[in-house]
């Protein structure tokens, strides 16, 4: 998959003079419950979505235009290339990093993970900046990670991603103004409090010579970005960019299988508290959503079933196999049956969220059919989880291997549990 034209959000770093906002963002529009059946049959892609992609040339601005307003657009041009990157994923329960050398192909030369105390990151938002600073210092020191050329991933429902068409404009400046105007109409974020980035995905020309541009727009609340950037700076980490975790996920696991035809690529990273869904047409991310469901949900329902704490339920979750009958579990039959029943009921809730999201995506013009769903993340390694979700969704579900997108360095073994490293690896890959 070629993500050279993907937004990297490399300029999502605080600009001088910008002030963090304390306003609360209204969540992204949640997919409405649909009365349609759970059928993800393939649909023909709309002709309005151009297939030809043109890079927008990079233009150096005069020094006198150096100062920018807080709501200034990010770079829509092709981002600078970095041969060596450290992809950094800050999750609710752990820090994960991947060092990648990009020299024609991506080589993974180091991975690292470290537990993160609860409460520092909540819902993708940084709640305890000082605690994160100390955790990052220790993490980079203990693992001897370089603090240069680090790309951070973010995922939150306070991030908006939209695609739309703009026709009849050929002048680049007028096009930029039109995109900003559409952003103000499309997304529930005041421009003065936001960071914007966009990419021209392609263009079409009709029989009358009218040119239409297909635009991918990303908008993020500035205070969300500022908090992470400030914490990294205080920890001595030099960020070269901040990227959406959904984009990184697709770089790591977004290759279309040979037998998938013209179907959409769907990847789901199951985290500790939340899951990130990303849908691609093979060229760019067309839809993404953060689902408030994670592996911790299974801990909670197991704990309720067995009258224990979620922490005590963690080892039981790790020992469960959905491929085997409950009698095979290392529990007495009654308790084993309770655990399996609780897990099945909780997975139904997750499946409904996935179905609702995918039906919402398929309600958009130009959406594709869905042939399979690729899972990753720590909890995705639960034996039989892919089979059970596939049965509930009615499409093939498989566990993806993020190591397939890179070559392994001498110090990285192929036996590492890579599921929880997928986003960090994708952040390290320079498309």
C-alpha positions in Angstrom: 0.0 0.0 0.0 1.4 3.4 -1.0 0.7 6.0 1.7 3.1 8.6 0.2 0.1 10.9 -0.2 -1.3 10.2 3.3 -1.4 13.0 5.7 1.4 12.8 8.3 0.3 15.8 10.4 4.0 16.6 10.7 3.1 20.2 11.6 0.7 19.3 14.4 3.3 20.8 16.8 2.5 23.9 18.7 3.2 27.2 16.9 4.6 30.1 18.7 1.9 32.2 20.3 -0.7 29.5 20.2 -2.7 29.1 23.4 -4.2 25.8 24.5 -8.0 25.8 24.6 -9.9 24.5 27.5 -13.2 24.2 25.6 -14.8 20.7 25.4 -15.2 19.4 21.9 -18.5 17.9 20.9 -17.9 14.2 20.0 -17.8 13.2 16.4 -21.1 12.3 15.0 -21.8 8.8 16.2 -23.0 6.3 13.6 -26.7 6.1 13.8 -28.4 2.8 14.3 -29.3 1.4 11.0 -32.2 -0.9 10.2 -30.2 -2.5 7.4 -29.2 -6.1 7.7 -25.7 -7.0 8.6 -24.6 -7.4 5.1 -21.4 -5.9 3.9 -21.8 -6.8 0.2 -19.4 -5.1 -2.2 -20.6 -1.9 -3.9 -19.3 -0.2 -7.0 -17.0 2.7 -6.2 -18.5 6.0 -7.2 -16.9 7.6 -10.2 -16.9 10.9 -8.4 -14.0 9.6 -6.4 -11.0 10.3 -8.6 -8.3 7.6 -8.8 -5.5 9.8 -10.1 -3.6 11.5 -7.2 -1.5 14.6 -7.7 1.1 15.8 -5.1 0.7 19.5 -4.3 4.1 21.2 -4.8 5.8 22.5 -1.6 6.1 26.2 -1.6 8.5 28.2 0.7 6.8 31.1 2.3 8.7 34.4 2.6 10.1 35.2 6.0 7.8 38.1 6.5 4.9 35.6 6.5 6.5 33.6 9.2 3.9 34.3 12.0 0.8 32.3 11.8 -2.6 32.4 13.4 -3.4 29.5 15.7 -6.0 28.1 13.2 -3.5 28.1 10.3 -3.7 25.0 8.1 -1.0 22.4 8.4 1.2 21.4 5.5 -0.9 20.0 2.7 2.3 19.3 0.7 4.3 16.1 0.8 6.0 15.8 4.2 9.8 15.5 4.6 11.2 12.1 4.6 13.0 10.6 7.7 15.3 7.7 7.3 15.3 6.8 11.0 12.2 7.2 13.1 11.0 6.2 16.6 7.2 5.5 16.5 5.8 6.3 20.0 2.3 5.0 21.1 1.0 6.3 24.4 -1.9 4.2 25.5 -4.0 3.9 28.5 -2.1 1.0 30.0 1.3 1.1 28.3 4.0 2.9 26.3 5.2 1.3 23.1 8.0 2.3 20.8 9.4 1.0 17.5 12.6 2.2 15.9 12.5 1.9 12.2 15.1 2.6 9.5 13.5 3.7 6.3 15.9 3.2 3.4 13.9 1.9 0.4 12.1 -0.5 2.7 11.3 -0.4 6.4 13.6 -2.2 8.8 12.5 -2.7 12.4 15.6 -2.5 14.6 14.2 -2.1 18.1 10.9 -2.5 20.0 10.1 -1.5 23.6 7.1 -1.6 25.9 6.5 -0.4 29.4 3.4 -0.4 31.6 1.8 3.0 32.3 -0.1 3.8 35.5 -3.9 4.1 35.2 -5.3 7.6 35.0 -2.5 9.3 33.1 -4.2 8.8 29.8 -8.0 8.6 29.8 -10.1 8.4 26.6 -7.0 9.3 24.5 -6.6 12.5 26.5 -3.6 13.4 28.6 -4.8 14.0 32.2 -1.6 13.8 34.2 1.1 15.6 32.2 3.8 15.5 34.9 3.3 11.7 35.4 3.7 11.2 31.7 6.8 13.2 31.6 8.5 11.1 34.2 7.2 7.8 32.6 8.6 8.9 29.2 12.0 9.8 30.7 12.3 6.4 32.4 11.0 4.6 29.3 13.5 6.1 26.9 16.4 5.8 29.4 15.7 2.2 30.4 15.4 1.1 26.7 18.2 3.3 25.4 15.8 4.8 22.9 17.0 7.9 20.9 15.1 11.1 21.7 15.5 12.5 18.2 13.2 12.0 15.3 10.2 10.7 17.3 6.7 10.5 15.7 3.8 10.4 18.2 0.4 8.9 17.6 -2.9 10.3 18.8 -6.4 8.9 18.8 -9.4 10.6 20.2 -13.1 11.3 19.4 -12.0 14.9 19.5 -10.4 14.4 16.1 -12.4 14.8 12.9 -11.7 13.1 9.6 -13.8 13.9 6.5 -13.6 13.6 2.7 -15.5 15.8 0.3 -15.4 17.2 -3.2 -14.7 20.8 -4.3 -15.3 21.7 -7.9 -14.6 24.6 -10.3 -11.5 25.9 -8.6 -8.0 25.7 -10.1 -6.1 28.4 -8.2 -4.2 26.8 -5.3 -4.8 29.8 -2.9 -8.5 29.8 -3.7 -8.6 26.1 -3.2 -7.1 26.4 0.2 -9.6 29.1 1.2 -12.4 26.9 -0.1 -11.2 23.9 2.0 -11.0 26.0 5.1 -14.5 27.3 4.5 -15.8 23.8 4.0 -14.0 22.7 7.2 -15.8 25.4 9.1 -19.1 24.1 7.7 -18.3 20.4 8.1 -16.7 19.9 11.5 -17.9 21.0 14.9 -14.6 22.6 15.9 -14.1 26.4 15.8 -11.2 27.1 13.5 -9.4 29.4 15.9 -9.2 26.4 18.4 -8.2 23.8 15.8 -5.2 22.5 13.9 -6.1 21.6 10.3 -4.4 19.4 7.7 -5.6 18.3 4.4 -4.5 16.3 1.3 -5.7 16.4 -2.2 -6.5 12.8 -2.9 -7.3 13.2 -6.6 -9.1 15.2 -9.2 -11.5 14.6 -12.1 -12.5 16.7 -15.1 -15.9 16.4 -16.6 -17.0 16.7 -20.2 -17.4 20.4 -19.8 -13.9 20.8 -18.5 -14.9 21.5 -14.8 -12.2 20.3 -12.4 -13.3 18.6 -9.2 -10.8 17.9 -6.3 -11.3 15.1 -3.8 -10.1 16.3 -0.4 -9.2 14.5 2.8 -9.5 16.8 5.8 -8.2 16.2 9.3 -9.0 18.6 12.2 -7.8 18.3 15.8 -8.4 20.4 18.9 -5.2 22.3 19.5 -5.2 21.8 23.3 -5.2 18.0 22.8 -2.1 18.3 20.7 -0.4 20.9 22.9 -0.6 18.8 26.0 1.2 15.8 24.4 3.7 18.0 22.6 4.5 19.9 25.8 5.0 16.7 27.8 7.3 15.2 25.2 9.3 18.5 25.1 9.7 18.4 28.9 10.9 14.8 28.7 13.6 15.9 26.3 11.9 14.2 23.3 12.2 16.0 19.9 9.1 15.3 17.9 9.3 15.4 14.1 5.5 14.9 13.8 2.2 13.9 15.3 0.1 11.4 13.3 -3.3 9.8 13.7 -3.1 6.3 15.0 -5.6 5.2 12.4 -3.1 6.2 9.6 -0.3 4.4 11.3 -2.5 1.3 11.7 -3.1 1.2 8.0 0.6 1.6 7.2 1.4 -1.4 9.4 -1.6 -3.6 8.4 -3.3 -2.0 5.4 -2.1 -4.1 2.5 -4.9 -5.5 0.5 -4.9 -9.3 0.1 -4.7 -10.6 -3.5 -8.1 -12.2 -3.3 -9.9 -9.2 -1.8 -10.7 -7.6 -5.2 -11.9 -4.0 -4.9 -13.1 -4.4 -1.3 -12.3 -1.9 1.5 -9.5 -2.6 3.9 -10.7 -2.7 7.5 -8.3 -2.8 10.4 -9.2 -2.7 14.1 -6.7 -2.3 16.9 -8.1 -3.5 20.2 -6.6 -1.5 23.0 -6.9 -1.7 26.7 -9.8 0.7 27.1 -10.6 1.7 23.5 -10.3 0.3 20.0 -9.4 2.2 16.8 -11.2 1.3 13.6 -9.7 2.4 10.2 -11.2 1.8 6.7 -9.1 2.4 3.6 -9.8 2.1 -0.1 -6.2 1.0 -0.7 -4.9 4.5 -1.2 -6.0 6.5 1.8 -8.0 6.3 5.0 -11.7 7.0 4.2 -13.2 6.5 7.6 -12.0 6.1 11.2 -13.6 5.9 14.5 -12.5 5.3 18.1 -14.8 2.8 19.8 -15.1 2.9 23.6 -14.4 -0.8 24.0 -11.2 -2.6 24.9 -9.7 -5.6 26.5 -10.4 -4.2 30.0 -14.1 -4.7 29.3 -13.5 -8.5 29.3 -11.7 -8.1 32.7 -14.7 -6.3 34.1 -17.3 -8.9 33.0 -15.1 -11.8 34.1 -14.7 -10.1 37.5 -18.5 -9.7 37.9 -19.1 -13.3 36.9 -16.6 -14.6 39.5 -17.0 -12.0 42.2 -13.4 -10.6 42.0 -11.6 -7.5 41.0 -10.7 -6.7 37.3 -7.0 -7.0 38.2 -7.6 -10.5 39.6 -9.5 -11.4 36.4 -6.6 -10.5 34.1 -4.8 -13.9 34.4 -8.1 -15.7 33.8 -8.7 -13.7 30.6 -5.2 -14.5 29.4 -5.8 -18.3 29.9 -9.2 -18.4 28.1 -9.4 -20.0 24.6 -12.7 -19.4 22.7 -11.7 -22.3 20.5 -12.0 -24.9 23.3 -15.1 -25.9 25.3 -15.5 -24.3 28.7 -14.7 -27.7 30.3 -11.1 -27.3 29.1 -10.5 -24.2 31.1 -8.5 -24.4 34.3 -11.6 -23.6 36.4 -14.3 -25.7 37.9 -17.1 -26.3 35.3 -19.6 -23.9 36.8 -17.1 -21.0 37.0 -15.8 -21.8 33.5 -19.3 -21.7 32.1 -19.9 -18.3 33.7 -16.7 -16.9 32.2 -17.5 -18.1 28.7 -21.1 -16.7 28.9 -19.8 -13.3 30.2 -17.2 -13.1 27.4 -19.7 -14.0 24.7 -22.2 -11.4 25.8 -19.5 -8.7 26.0 -18.2 -9.5 22.5 -21.7 -9.1 21.2 -21.6 -5.4 22.3 -18.3 -4.9 20.6 -19.6 -6.6 17.4 -22.6 -4.3 17.4 -20.4 -1.2 17.6 -18.3 -2.6 14.7 -21.4 -3.3 12.6 -22.9 0.1 13.3 -19.6 1.8 12.3 -19.2 -0.2 9.1 -22.8 0.4 8.1 -22.2 4.1 8.7 -19.2 4.0 6.4 -21.1 2.1 3.7 -23.8 4.8 3.8 -21.3 7.3 2.4 -21.0 7.9 -1.4 -18.2 5.9 -3.0 -17.9 3.4 -0.2 -16.7 -0.1 -0.9 -17.8 -3.6 0.0 -16.1 -5.3 3.0 -14.5 -8.7 2.5 -12.6 -9.0 5.8 -11.7 -7.4 9.0 -8.1 -7.4 10.3 -7.6 -7.4 14.1 -4.5 -6.4 16.1 -3.7 -5.3 19.6 -3.0 -7.3 22.8 -6.5 -8.6 23.4 -6.8 -9.6 19.7 -4.4 -12.4 20.5 -7.1 -14.1 22.6 -7.5 -17.6 20.9 -10.7 -17.7 19.0 -11.6 -14.0 19.3 -11.3 -13.6 15.5 -13.5 -16.6 14.8 -16.1 -15.5 17.3 -16.2 -12.0 15.9 -16.4 -13.3 12.4 -19.4 -15.3 13.3 -21.1 -12.3 14.8 -20.2 -9.9 11.9 -20.9 -12.2 9.1 -17.5 -11.5 7.4 -14.1 -13.1 7.6 -12.0 -11.8 10.6 -8.4 -12.6 11.0 -5.5 -11.5 13.2 -3.0 -9.4 11.3 0.8 -9.5 11.7 2.4 -6.0 11.8 5.8 -7.6 11.3 4.9 -8.4 7.8 5.2 -4.8 6.8 8.9 -4.6 7.9 12.1 -6.5 7.7 13.5 -7.5 11.1 16.8 -6.2 12.3 19.3 -8.6 14.0 18.2 -7.6 17.5 14.5 -8.1 16.9 13.2 -11.7 17.1 10.3 -12.9 15.1 8.7 -14.4 18.2 7.8 -11.1 19.8 4.1 -10.5 20.6 3.7 -7.7 18.0 -0.1 -7.1 18.3 0.3 -4.2 20.8 3.2 -2.8 18.8 1.3 -2.4 15.5 0.6 1.3 15.9 4.1 2.1 17.1 5.5 0.2 14.1 3.2 2.1 11.7 4.3 5.4 13.2 7.9 4.5 12.5 7.2 3.6 8.9 7.9 6.5 6.5 5.6 6.1 3.5 
